[in-house]
Amino acid sequence: MRLLFVKLKHIGDALLLTPTIAATKAAYPQAEIWVVVRRGTEGILAGCPYIDQLLTTSAPEAHRRERFAWLNDLRLLRRLRQQRFDFAFEFTQGDRGRLMVGLSGARVRCASDGVYHVPVFWRPWFHRLSKYDWSAAHQVEATFRLVDEWLPLGVAQPPPLVFDPSRTEPCELGLPLSDFAVLHPGTRWQRKRWPVERWVEVGRALLATLQHIVISVGPGEEEVRLGEQIAAELGPQAICTRGKLSWAQLAGLLGRARLFVGVDTAAMHLAAACQCPTVALFGASVAQHWRPWAAPHRLVGEQVKPGHTAPSEAMENVSVAQVLAAVAELRSIPAAAR
């Protein structure tokens, strides 16, 4: 059996697909699983051993910047059609994902119609539309239920996120790290940001019981400056990754860390995949959809209800005391009980 999964969203969204991939491979071990994601997100799937073919489509900005980016998508569509998939699943809930699945030539083409309804134009392109209402569910569950409805997976709940420890890579940060926490303050989303002085205060509190702090940031110049500023404030026991780590290297780091403290980003989901105890700062996004999945964690911040918009001051309302209380609570639980 040959299966196609298409999810053309952000980096964290790609990782949230891995529980469904793992469950599918467990239920159908002989199945060949092809996955298509947006270019630039594929690196975070390097730790998923259940993907047989990982392909990328042009990122939306490439279509605006590169004159012939659409030719790459045409080549990809041609390759997909040659595979004669048995099932194809569209998880993007957007026109580009529908185009990929609709033109894939798969024998059975499936999409979700439970929250974001499939427009009339696209309906004839799909054989099965799921009515599962995932508006109050985690995004992992939304993906899992779509497959399980048409291709029974044999388990009641999705398994954890996947980044196989054997696929992590070492990194050299210049400190002999053995007893450390990872802070991830950076995000390109302004509404998710937390004041820099509060990150420094949290870091200082953690250094009272840990030897080192690693400040994890993405490669963007603004994030790198933020990470370096926090590291400088914390002193020689802190070091910034400066956005130079691959996802496999960051996974290796998180697999050894005592704790992860960060905002709602792909790095937070990677911490969950590595089963790193996580304190996640939520105030601007719906935790019910995006909280760390199937991993030890605590949430800090006002919980935005599905369908509602967070107040502009939501992250400002998250206090250092709340974060440190969550850290203390999580660290007080024996590892075996988490």
C-alpha positions in Angstrom: 0.0 0.0 0.0 1.3 3.4 -0.9 0.2 6.5 1.0 0.6 10.2 0.5 0.4 12.8 3.3 0.4 16.5 2.3 0.9 19.3 4.9 2.1 22.6 3.5 2.3 24.7 6.7 4.9 25.9 9.1 7.9 24.0 10.7 6.1 23.1 13.9 3.0 21.9 11.9 5.3 19.4 10.0 6.5 17.9 13.3 2.9 17.6 14.5 2.3 15.2 11.7 4.7 12.6 13.1 2.3 10.9 15.6 0.0 10.1 12.7 2.8 8.8 10.6 4.1 6.6 13.4 0.6 5.2 14.1 0.1 4.5 10.4 3.4 2.7 10.1 2.6 0.6 13.2 -0.8 -0.4 11.9 0.4 -1.0 8.3 4.1 -1.9 8.5 4.4 -2.7 4.8 2.9 0.6 3.7 5.1 3.0 1.8 4.6 6.5 3.2 5.3 9.6 1.1 5.2 13.1 2.8 5.1 16.5 1.1 5.8 19.6 3.1 6.7 23.2 2.5 10.3 23.8 1.6 12.2 24.9 4.6 10.2 22.7 7.0 11.6 19.3 6.1 14.6 19.5 8.4 12.5 18.9 11.5 11.3 15.6 10.0 14.8 14.3 9.9 14.2 12.4 13.1 11.1 10.4 11.8 12.2 7.0 10.6 8.7 6.1 9.3 8.8 8.3 6.3 9.9 6.5 3.1 10.0 9.6 0.8 10.1 13.2 2.0 9.4 15.8 -0.7 9.0 19.6 -0.7 7.0 22.1 -2.5 8.0 25.7 -3.0 7.3 28.0 -0.1 4.6 30.7 -0.8 7.2 33.5 -0.8 9.2 31.6 -3.5 6.2 32.0 -5.8 6.4 35.7 -5.4 10.2 36.0 -5.5 11.3 33.3 -8.0 10.2 33.6 -11.6 9.9 29.8 -12.3 9.1 28.4 -8.8 5.9 27.0 -10.1 7.8 24.7 -12.4 9.2 22.8 -9.4 5.6 22.2 -8.3 4.7 20.9 -11.7 7.6 18.5 -11.6 6.6 17.4 -8.1 3.0 16.8 -9.3 4.2 14.7 -12.2 6.3 12.6 -9.8 3.3 12.1 -7.5 1.0 11.0 -10.2 3.5 8.3 -11.3 3.3 6.7 -7.9 -0.4 5.6 -8.1 -1.1 6.1 -4.5 -3.8 4.1 -2.8 -4.7 6.9 -0.3 -3.8 10.6 -0.3 -4.6 12.8 2.7 -4.7 16.6 2.6 -3.9 18.2 5.9 -3.1 21.8 4.8 -6.7 22.9 4.4 -5.7 25.3 1.7 -5.8 25.5 -2.0 -2.2 24.4 -2.7 -2.6 21.3 -0.6 -5.9 20.5 -2.3 -4.2 20.9 -5.6 -1.4 18.5 -4.7 -3.8 15.8 -3.5 -6.5 16.5 -6.0 -4.0 16.0 -8.9 -2.1 13.2 -7.3 -4.2 10.6 -9.0 -4.6 8.6 -5.8 -7.2 6.0 -5.8 -8.8 7.5 -2.6 -8.3 11.2 -1.9 -9.3 12.5 1.6 -9.6 15.9 3.2 -11.1 17.5 6.4 -14.5 19.2 6.1 -15.3 19.5 9.8 -14.1 23.0 10.6 -12.7 24.7 7.5 -15.1 23.5 4.9 -13.8 22.4 1.5 -15.1 24.9 -1.1 -17.6 23.7 -3.7 -15.0 23.9 -6.5 -12.7 21.4 -4.7 -15.3 18.9 -3.6 -15.4 16.8 -6.8 -11.6 16.3 -6.5 -12.0 14.3 -3.2 -13.6 10.9 -2.6 -14.0 11.3 1.2 -14.5 14.3 3.4 -14.3 14.0 7.1 -16.9 15.8 9.3 -14.8 15.4 12.5 -15.1 18.7 14.4 -11.6 19.3 15.7 -12.3 22.9 16.8 -11.7 21.9 20.5 -9.0 19.3 19.8 -5.2 19.4 19.5 -3.8 19.7 16.0 -2.2 16.3 16.4 -5.7 14.8 17.0 -7.1 16.6 13.9 -4.5 15.0 11.7 -4.8 11.6 13.4 -8.7 11.5 13.2 -8.7 12.3 9.5 -6.5 9.2 8.7 -8.2 6.9 11.2 -11.6 7.6 9.8 -10.8 6.2 6.5 -7.8 4.0 7.2 -8.3 2.5 10.8 -5.2 2.9 12.9 -6.1 0.5 15.7 -5.3 2.8 18.6 -7.6 5.3 20.5 -5.1 8.1 20.9 -2.2 9.4 18.8 1.3 8.5 20.1 3.9 11.1 21.0 5.7 13.3 18.5 8.7 11.6 16.9 12.4 12.5 16.8 14.3 9.3 17.1 17.4 9.7 19.4 19.5 7.8 17.0 18.9 10.5 14.4 20.1 13.4 16.6 23.5 15.0 16.0 26.1 16.4 18.4 26.9 20.1 18.6 29.8 22.0 20.0 28.8 25.1 21.9 32.0 25.7 23.8 30.8 24.7 27.2 31.0 21.2 28.8 27.2 20.8 29.1 26.0 18.2 31.6 23.5 20.0 33.9 21.6 22.6 31.9 18.3 24.1 30.8 17.3 25.4 27.4 15.5 28.8 27.1 13.9 29.6 23.7 12.7 33.2 23.8 12.7 33.9 20.1 9.7 34.0 17.7 8.9 35.8 14.6 5.4 36.4 15.9 5.3 39.7 17.8 2.2 38.7 19.7 4.1 35.7 21.2 7.1 37.6 22.6 7.9 38.0 26.2 9.9 40.9 27.7 13.7 40.3 27.5 14.3 41.4 31.2 11.9 38.6 32.3 13.9 36.0 30.4 17.0 37.2 32.1 15.3 37.0 35.5 14.2 33.4 34.8 17.7 32.5 33.6 19.3 33.8 36.8 16.8 31.8 38.9 17.6 28.6 37.0 21.3 29.2 37.4 20.9 28.9 41.2 20.3 25.2 40.7 21.8 24.4 37.3 25.3 24.8 35.9 24.5 26.3 32.5 21.8 27.9 30.4 21.6 27.4 26.7 19.7 30.2 24.8 18.2 28.7 21.7 17.3 31.0 18.9 16.5 30.8 15.2 18.8 32.2 12.5 17.0 35.5 12.0 19.2 38.5 13.0 16.7 39.8 15.5 16.4 36.5 17.3 20.2 36.1 17.4 20.6 39.6 18.9 17.9 38.7 21.5 19.7 35.5 22.4 23.1 37.1 22.7 21.7 39.9 24.9 20.2 37.4 27.3 23.4 35.3 27.4 25.5 38.4 28.0 23.2 39.4 30.9 23.4 35.9 32.4 27.2 35.8 32.2 29.7 33.0 31.4 27.4 30.2 32.5 25.1 31.0 29.6 25.7 30.5 25.9 23.6 31.4 22.8 23.2 29.0 19.8 23.1 32.0 17.5 20.7 30.1 15.2 23.5 27.8 14.0 22.1 24.5 15.1 20.3 22.1 12.8 17.0 20.6 14.1 18.9 17.3 14.6 21.5 19.1 16.7 18.9 20.9 18.7 17.1 17.6 19.3 20.3 16.1 20.6 20.7 19.1 23.0 17.0 18.8 24.2 17.4 15.1 24.8 20.1 15.9 27.4 18.5 19.1 28.9 17.0 19.1 32.4 14.3 21.5 31.2 13.0 23.6 28.3 11.4 27.0 28.9 10.0 28.7 25.8 7.2 30.3 23.8 4.9 28.5 21.4 7.3 27.6 18.6 8.6 24.7 16.6 11.4 24.4 19.2 8.7 23.8 21.9 7.2 21.0 19.9 10.7 19.5 19.3 11.3 19.6 23.1 8.0 17.5 23.4 9.3 15.1 20.8 12.5 14.7 22.8 10.4 14.2 26.0 12.2 17.2 27.6 10.2 18.6 30.6 8.7 21.8 29.2 7.4 25.0 30.6 5.5 26.7 27.7 4.5 30.3 27.8 1.0 30.7 26.2 -0.9 33.9 25.9 -1.3 34.6 22.3 -2.3 31.2 20.8 -4.8 28.6 21.7 -3.0 26.1 24.0 -5.8 23.6 23.4 -4.6 23.3 19.8 -0.9 23.8 20.2 0.3 22.7 23.7 3.2 20.2 24.0 1.8 16.9 23.0 2.2 13.7 25.1 5.2 15.0 27.0 5.7 16.3 30.6 4.8 20.0 30.6 3.2 22.9 32.3 1.5 25.8 30.7 1.8 29.4 31.8 -0.4 32.2 30.8 -4.1 32.9 30.2 -5.7 30.1 28.1 -7.2 31.5 24.9 -10.4 29.6 24.0 -10.8 28.1 20.5 -12.4 30.7 18.2 -11.3 33.6 20.4 -8.6 36.2 20.0 -6.0 36.8 22.7 -5.8 40.3 24.2 -2.8 42.3 22.9 -1.3 42.4 26.4 -1.6 38.6 26.9 2.1 37.9 27.1 2.8 41.0 29.2 0.4 39.5 31.8 2.7 36.4 32.1 4.8 37.0 35.2 8.2 35.7 36.1 6.7 34.3 39.4 4.3 32.2 37.3 7.0 30.7 35.1 9.3 29.9 38.1 6.3 28.3 39.9 5.7 26.1 36.9 9.4 25.2 36.7 9.4 24.2 40.4 6.3 22.1 40.1 7.6 20.3 37.0 11.0 19.6 38.5 9.6 18.3 41.7 7.9 15.4 40.0 10.1 12.3 39.8 11.1 11.5 36.2 9.3 8.2 36.3 6.0 9.9 37.1 6.1 12.6 34.5 
